[in-house]
């Protein structure tokens, strides 16, 4: 795993003197292209195509439980990775990067319909 291409890391911007979070591995997320739908006349409480709705299959293949309240689970495509990959880089101060790791979770709220 190379730090600049595959692993979440923070990179130093020498012009602004600030650190920036970079997540190159997120280019592996599925994307079907931008689509626009007509506005729905009424609010939908369940969307059979939504990756996050109760009982639906998520992008990674797992099926959400039929949760009646709040569901918290690890993000299938997190910005940060649990394990920091690669080594720190300093190429004459022009490209400076350090591994960064973290945990990202998704919180879904299911509103009861009455």
C-alpha positions, 0 to 999 in steps of 0.5 A, a space after each residue: 500500500 502506498 501512502 499517496 495513492 492508497 491510504 488515508 493521510 494528511 498532507 502539508 500544504 507549504 503555501 498555506 502552511 496547513 495540513 489537509 486530509 486526503 482520502 485517495 482510496 475513496 475513488 473505489 466507491 461505487 458511483 452510477 453517475 449523477 442522476 436527477 429525479 423529479 421532485 416527489 409530491 409527498 415525503 417517502 418513509 421508505 425507499 426500496 432503492 436506498 442503501 440505508 433504509 431498513 431491510 435493504 441491501 447496502 453497497 457492500 452487499 450486507 443487508 440492514 436489519 429492520 431497525 425501528 429506531 436508530 442504527 449505527 454501523 461502520 461506514 462501508 466507504 469511510 474517508 479514514 481507514 482503521 489502519 494507517 498505511 505507508 510511511 511518512 513522505 517528505 520530498 524536499 518540503 514540496 510533498 509532505 504527507 503522514 499516515 492518518 487513521 480513524 473510524 467512520 460510522 453511519 447513523 441512520 434514524 428511522 422515523 416511525 410512521 403513524 
